[in-house]
Amino acid sequence: MNTDKTLAEAIASEYAPKAASKVVALKKLDKKAKAPANIFARAFGILMTLSLGLGLCLSMRVIGDGSALMTGCGIFLGILGIAGMSLNYPIYKTLLQHGREKYAFEIMQLAREISESAD
């Protein structure tokens, strides 16, 4: 067995232009349906976590001048962060459901084509 030949063919196949298959198109549509929900959930989660952290730092007088106003602002930011993190998952599920509904017809049609061609 010529290992040089098989290695050369393997490397060449990586650089050869590939025909777009229906499975790849289906995966892209699935990603496209889920992307807005994932992006929002991560960004909103990070923002609310930072809000909670800032609120904790202000209320424990780690940062700020230690006045009652800063402590009050810290408590408000902490509660806002906790509320935002609590609402993040339901918002994510709602956005994900809307994305799935938006692309459901195309995904089902393409999946049907793939399953029919496999038979």
C-alpha positions in Angstrom: 0.0 0.0 0.0 1.4 3.4 -1.0 1.0 5.7 2.0 2.4 8.7 0.1 -0.4 8.3 -2.5 -3.2 8.1 0.1 -1.7 11.0 2.1 -1.5 13.1 -1.1 -5.2 12.2 -2.0 -6.3 13.1 1.5 -4.7 16.5 1.4 -5.9 17.2 -2.1 -9.5 16.3 -1.1 -9.3 19.1 1.6 -8.6 21.7 -1.0 -10.9 20.4 -3.8 -14.1 22.5 -4.2 -17.0 20.7 -2.5 -20.5 20.6 -3.9 -23.0 22.1 -1.4 -25.1 19.2 -0.1 -28.6 19.4 1.2 -27.4 18.3 4.7 -25.0 21.2 4.9 -27.8 23.6 3.8 -30.1 22.1 6.5 -27.5 22.6 9.2 -27.0 26.2 8.0 -30.8 26.8 8.2 -30.9 25.3 11.7 -28.0 27.6 12.8 -29.8 30.6 11.2 -32.9 29.8 13.1 -31.1 29.5 16.5 -28.5 32.3 16.1 -30.6 35.4 17.2 -31.8 33.6 20.4 -28.3 32.5 21.2 -26.7 35.9 20.6 -29.3 37.7 22.6 -29.2 35.3 25.5 -25.4 35.4 25.8 -25.2 39.2 25.5 -28.1 39.9 27.9 -26.8 37.3 30.4 -23.4 38.9 30.4 -24.9 42.4 30.8 -27.1 41.4 33.7 -24.3 39.5 35.4 -22.1 42.6 35.2 -25.0 44.7 36.5 -25.3 42.3 39.5 -21.6 42.4 40.1 -21.5 46.2 40.0 -24.4 46.4 42.3 -22.8 44.1 44.8 -19.6 46.1 44.7 -21.4 49.4 45.2 -23.6 48.0 48.0 -20.7 46.5 49.9 -18.8 49.7 49.5 -15.9 48.1 47.6 -16.1 50.8 45.0 -17.7 54.2 45.2 -17.6 56.7 48.0 -19.6 54.6 50.5 -22.5 57.0 50.8 -26.1 55.9 51.2 -26.8 57.0 47.6 -24.2 54.6 46.3 -25.4 51.8 48.5 -28.9 52.4 47.2 -27.8 52.4 43.6 -25.9 49.2 44.3 -28.9 47.5 45.7 -31.0 48.7 42.7 -28.4 47.4 40.2 -28.2 44.1 42.1 -31.9 43.6 42.0 -32.0 44.6 38.3 -29.2 42.0 37.5 -31.0 39.2 39.4 -34.3 40.0 37.7 -32.6 40.1 34.3 -30.8 36.8 34.8 -34.1 35.3 35.9 -35.9 36.4 32.8 -33.1 35.5 30.4 -34.1 31.9 29.9 -37.8 32.6 29.2 -36.8 35.3 26.8 -34.4 32.9 25.1 -37.0 30.2 24.7 -39.5 32.7 23.2 -36.9 34.0 20.7 -35.9 30.4 19.9 -39.5 29.5 19.2 -40.0 32.5 16.9 -36.8 31.5 15.0 -38.0 28.0 14.6 -41.4 29.1 13.4 -39.8 31.5 10.9 -37.7 28.8 9.3 -39.9 25.7 9.9 -41.3 25.5 6.4 -37.9 25.6 4.7 -36.3 23.2 7.2 -39.1 20.7 6.9 -39.1 20.9 3.1 -35.4 20.4 2.9 -35.5 17.5 5.5 -38.2 15.8 3.5 -36.1 16.1 0.3 -33.1 14.6 2.1 -35.2 11.7 3.5 -36.8 11.0 0.2 -33.5 11.0 -1.7 -32.0 8.6 0.9 -34.7 6.0 0.1 
